[in-house]
Amino acid sequence: MLCLNDPITHEALRRLDQAVADRRARMPVSHILGYREFWGRRFNVSPDVLDPRPETETLIEAALRNPFHRVLDLGTGSGCILLSLLAEDPAASGLGVDLSAAALNVATRNGDALGLGKQATFMQSDWFETVEGQFDLIVVNPPYIAMAEMAGLQPEILKWEPMSALTPGISGLEAYAEIAAEIGTYLGENGRVLMEIGPTQAEAVRGLFEQVGLGLIAVHKDLDGRDRVVEMQ
């Protein structure tokens, strides 16, 4: 940290100039810094993972309202959801899965940095493909942006975040349908599933999971008052 009268080095000036150039190219500030704050903790980020966002803290808050012991985080990305939950309960453990090996490297680094390496395990999997066992809490922030909506996203998102973490296809509901088809095998008795959604998707997502026998607990709104998380059991 510099005080007003402290000299600035050539290296510091070079880094400042590079940061300004990166921001002019619409690189997110989190990517320039290499981290993003989420639920009171710092998470490493990169173009390999979805940037943690305040809206997703709605899921954390809802999940923490009831106890859990074993957590499954589908499409874990940076690991911010799983690691935030486990940090709040040292007795809990969890598994985070992702199709991207690069994303899993980021998640593993975050787990180690937060001292949660003994509670959290990360594994490559296409949703439930390599998952075994049952969990009393399943959480997921899947890709849910419809293809037609992609063009309207800010350059900070379109240019710098992984496409696979943003959109699953034409409708935006494809990932929920895949998860619903298999979730009964992995959700333990009285277990809960919490899913981040787009603000217009609550009824459609609810319907997909009701078809496989789950019932709605609540639809949680974010700080803007928009539907953001569907919780079912």
N, C-alpha and C positions, 0 to 999 in steps of 0.2 A: 504494500500500500504506500502511495506517495503522499507527502504533504506539499503544499503549494510551492514552497521554495526549494524542494528537492530537485536535483538534476535528473534528467531522464536520459536513459542510455539509448544508443543507436538501435540495439536489439529491441528495446521496448517500443521505440518509434516504428520499427519495421513491423512488429506484431500488430500495432495499432492500425497501421496503414492496410495490412492484410485483412484485419477484421472489418474495417470500413468497406474495403473492396468486396469482401464476401457478403456483407449485408446489402450492398448495392445490387449484388446478383441475386438477392432475395433468399439467401441462406438463412434459415432460422437462427435466432440468437442462441438457442440451446445447442445447435450444432457448432456454432463458433466457439462457445464455451466448453462444449463437450459434456454438458450435464443439464438436467432439469430437476427442479424441486417438485416433489409430489408427496402428499400426506406427511409433510414435515421432515422428509428425508431427501437426500440427493441421489439421483440415479444417472449413471452414465448413459448417454444416448449416442446414436450414430444414424446414418442413412439406412442401416439394416433393420431398424425397429421403428414402430410407431412412437411418436413423441408423447409422453404422458401428459394428460390434459386434466384441468380442474373438473371437467364434467365426470370423469371416471372416478373421482373421489366420492361421488354419489354412491357408487357400487360398494366402495370400501365401508362407508358409513352404514349402509344397509346390512352388509354382511356381518358387521361387528355387533349388531343388536342381539344376536343369539350366539350361544357358544358353538364351537366346532373343534374337531380334533384332527381330521384328515382332509386336506384340501386338494382339489385338482383344478389347475388353471390351464384352460385350453387356448392355444395360440398366445403363449405367455409373452412373447416379444421381449421387452426390456426386463420383464420379471416384476414390474412395479406393483401389480395387483397382488400376486402371491406373496411377495416379500413384505409388502406393507401389512398384510393380514398376519403373517407369521411373526412379524416384529411386535405386534400387539399381544401375542399369546405365546410365550416361550415353550409351553407344553404342546403346542400344535406342530404338525409337520405337513409337508405338502409336496406335490409334484407339479412341475410346469412343463408343458410340452409345446413344441413348435415344429413346423415343417422346415424352417430355415435354420441351418447350422450356424450361420453368422449371427442370427438373433440369439440363439442359445449361448453363444460365446459372450454376448453383452449381458445376458441375464446371469450367467455364472459369475462374471466379474462383479456385478452388482450384489449378488448374494455374498460373495467373499468380502466385499468392501463393507457390508453392513453386519458382518459377523454372523450370518445366518446359514453358513454352509452346512451345518449339521442338521438344520431343520428342513432345508429346501433341496430337492433333487430336480435336475433338469434333464430332459430326454427328447430326442428327435421323434416326432410322430405326426402323422396326418390325422388330426383330431384324435380319435380313440384307437388308432391303428395298432399301436404297440403298448397301450395302457392295460394294466392288469389290476384287479381288485376293485373295491368299492370305496366311496368317499361320502362323507356327510355334508360336504359343501363343494359344489362345482361352480366355478366362476369363469366367465368368458366375455371378452370384448372382441367380437369377431369383425371381419370386414362386413360393413352393412350399407355402404353408399351405392345407390343404384347407378348403373353405367351412365344413364342420361344426366345424372347430377355431377359427374366428375369434372366436366368442363368449367363448372362454376366455382371450383375450389381455388383458393389462393395459391400463387406460385410457390410459397413456402411449403405447401403440402404437396402439390403436384410434382414439383421438381426434386424434392428432397426426402420424401417418405416412400416406403416400399408400396408399390401398387397392390401387391397381394394382401396387405394389411388394411387397405382402404375399400376395395370393391370385390365382391365375390362373383359378380356377373350382372345380368340384365336387371333383375328385380331388386337386388340388395338383400333378399331373404334366403338365398341359396345356402349359406353357412348354417343358419338356424335349422333349416330342414334336415341337413346332414346330421347335425348334432342331435336333434329330436329323435331321429330314427334309431339311434344307438344308446341314448342316455339311460334307458331303463336298466341296462346291464351294469352300469357303473355308479348309479346313484343309490346309496344305502337307504335302508328303511328310515323314513322321516327326514331324509336328507333334503337339502335345499339347492336350487340352482338359481344363480343371479346372472343376468345377461344384460350388458349394455346394448342399447338400441338407438336407432335414429328416432327423432321426435314424433314421427307419424307412424311408427311400426308396432306400437304396443299391442293392438288388437290382433294383427296378423301373427305376431310371434306367440302371443297367448294361445291362439287357435292351434298352431302347430304342436305345441306341447300338451295342450288338452287332448289332442288326438291320440297321444301315447299314454294318457292316464294321469298326467300331472294337473294339479289345481293351482289357481292363482292365489298368491299371498298378498301381493301388492304391486302396483306400478309406482316407482319412486321418481319424483321430479328433481331436476337439477336446480341450481341457484337462479336460473332464468325462468323457472316455472314450466319447463318443457319435460315431457315424458322422457326418461333417460335410462331406467333400469327396470326390467321385468323380473320379479322374484316369484318362483313357483316351487311346489313341493309335491 
